[in-house]
């Protein structure tokens, strides 16, 4: 029998390569071979969480603890699993246990603050534990990053800039910190400060992808589209399928009046809308959508949006297709026909979209968003996708008028640009409609009023 060390190394390599299924099989085999080894169980619990098997992840982490593993890393695995099974009280307790053992555990600080924010939408309450940690150990640099990240997505960008400035006063040469601070200052309307920070990061690490990206964005904010266009090509040499880099290239080309922009952002042929198929077991699409809406609402436990995502003023549920209920499990069947039709419509050819079209596809990620009135999606791209989608399950009445409330818009960048660039194309949502578009295409939504929420499923698709 292989040693636990050898089996773990093999599983770790598979996981690092993105082969989560084979990695999970290998961690499972290690746990069976060494059933009383708490570390083997911890590794299995962590991979189960990565695979979306959150109930088993929690059970396995708890078993590791009964064998004496009290590491904060295991508490973090447990917290994530419990949160994704809806046990938010248990998740908070596990986050707290991790932070009692190691207050400087940055992922636990960030995810705990996020969970409290999603449950309460209360800024001060969300940051309470973090603020106490900063007061006790002000030299832990990661605390200031967590604070900045939280404040950015709580809508307090100027305060986020100050948090990163505090970090940089302690670590002025940190390349990542300067890049993130450059992003925040650009979002706060301080384009020259953004460029100063980005230029310093890029000068110290000219081959670092994050530093190049920061410099590209700072150049766009300052109106230097020519420099942005030159630099983004360096990024695309390193990462040719980087969807954000493709979007930044498009933004630079649009500012420069480069005709190649129209090829990348061909709304007429690259953005299409379809009606979902009716899955087996339902006699009408309306009946299916009604059942799907009920099931989706049951898995939306949060009041406010997560950090690092585009949604504002609403709840987002990740890994939604793992929910073992009939209508959700039939969603793949409902979208199979429309996706196949869209791939045939696109065809093969040149460019970052059509060159990758094999006619075969798989879902890279899927989530559901329940937006309350006043909610919207900030302009963004999907960095892990190839094709992305918005599927409308329930739409508020306000979207059906001529005011474009709640409409899906394309072309307006999610980063500051000088001059500012408005959106160029918009789609009116309808229940049962699946919109498909390139993941690199800037998109967002126009806020809507009234008193009705909006319920959607979104997913990223990559070539199989």
C-alpha angles and dihedrals in degrees: 000000000000118000118256089244092057094045091048093049090052092049092046090053092050091049092049089052090055096251095131096165096055091041090054091049089053095048088048090052091049092051091050092048092047104029095164096048110106094198091056088052092048091053091049092048091051093050092046087056091050088051092052095249092130101161092054090043091057093046092049094047090050090051090052088054093051086057089058104267105141097163116143088231089065091047088053092052089049093048092053092047094048092048090054092049091052097255095127095162090054090046092053090049091052092048089050092049090052091050094046087057094042117010090183094061097125100194090052092049091050097045094044091052089048094050093051090047093050091049098044112013083220111139098195094045091047093054098039098101092042093051091053090050091051091050091051098042109018094167095066098104097198091067090069091051091052090049092049093047092050094046092048092059093039087062098254101116096158090055089047089055090053091051091053091045087056089053093049092051086061097038108022094169098053105126096198092047093051091049093051091044089052089055092050095048090050090051088050090055096256099126098163093050088049091053092047091055095042093048091053092051092047093047090055095042109022093166096047111112093214092051092049091049091050091051092048091052092046091051091051090050090052094047095250096133093158093060091043090052092050094049098044090060088063089055093049092051087059096039111020094175095047101132095198091051090051089051092049090050089052091050092052091048092050091052090049093048090240111169090220088076090072090055092054095042101041097153095179096060103022100047115062137165127214138176116245117251118246107251123224111277096041128085097201139025091234090056092049093048091050092054092043091052092053092051094045094050090054091062096049105093100157136094098200142029128274126247120263096026134102099240119105125189098005147073126272123198115197126207089021096161090064089070105112099222124120103246095042091048089052093054093092089057091049094055100036095087096046093047092050090049091051094050090051090047092052095047123183128299143106130329135052094294108042097032089067096046107118094160088245124095146172135197113259095186140341133197141165127231125201107192121194121212111292090031127127145157117257114231109276148137130233106248095190097048143078098194121020133192148196116207116191117217100165124008127191119245091244090070091062095066130083096260093085092232109168094007122148109246131196137200103031107119121240090218126064115269132185112249097028114246120218125213116273106196135032136186127206110229121232130181111266094021122133115200116198125192142149113290090228093060115105109241140162139149135262111240117254132210134203125079103283124097127223123233123198144161118217130187143176121228127200130185113272 
